[in-house]
Amino acid sequence: MISFVTFGQTDKSKRPSPPDSVKVTTADGVTIAIHYSKPSLKGRQLGVDIAPVGKIWRMGANEATTFEVNKNVTIDGKALPAGKYSLYSIPGEQQSTIIFNKVWNQWGTKYDEGQDALRVEVSNTSTSTSQEQFTIMATPAGIVTFTWGEHAIPFQVKASKK
């Protein structure tokens, strides 16, 4: 008996929510690397149909969004050790909670609150234009911003002084 087994390569770029990444080194020497997938609104209402207000959201699609820093940092003034984390949020009307979770190598829906390394409350802002796809940006000044629809959620990453 002869059997054949084939292993297909999955081209993640062809997914409805394609992968993207951001990598920047800040003025104070912190390298920030973020890997995520970019869901689209597709007529859905942000905060209601997708990324619902008051509920855990995976900050992207598919595998967990990862956030990695090469040095101990502060996120809006709160300490986060160097390392790799998964990112989650609890969207709010005026403020959102950004969650850095220790378990990063997993599917995005597998969230365990007991593994949280840090939670930070950040203020939401508005954008002048609507963004169809969820996008993450980072600047050399250490500002990381999540934008989607007409909403933006920025936070500051700085090298820890300790």
TARAZI-V513865 format. One line per field, one symbol per residue. ss: DSSP state (H for helix, E for strand, - for the rest). phi: phi as a letter, one per 30 degrees, with the letter a starting at -180 (. if undefined). psi: psi as a letter, one per 20 degrees, with the letter a starting at -180 (. if undefined). A space follows every 10 residues. Layout:
ss: ???
phi: ???
psi: ???
This chain:
ss: ---------- -HHH----EE EEEEE----- EEEEEEE--E -----E---E -----EE--- --E--EEEE- --EEE--EEE --EEEEEEEE ----EEEEEE E-----E--- --HHHEEEEE EEEEEEEEEE EEEEEEEE-- --EEEEEEEE EEEEEEEEE- --
phi: .cbcbccddd dddcdecdda abbbcddcid ccbbbaccdc dhidcdjbdb hdeibebdhl bidedcbbbd bdbcchicdb delcbccbbb dbdcbbcccc cdcccadddc cbedcdcabb dbddbccdbd cdcebcbbcd diccbcbaic cbbcbccbdd dd
psi: ppqppqoqpo ohijqhnqqr qppqprhjjp ppppprqnqq gliqopifhq lqpjqpqjlb rcrppqppqi rprqolippp qqapqqprrn qrghqqpppo qhohmrqhim pohijphqpp pqpqrqrhqp ogqpqpqqri ijopppqpck qqoqrppqpq i.
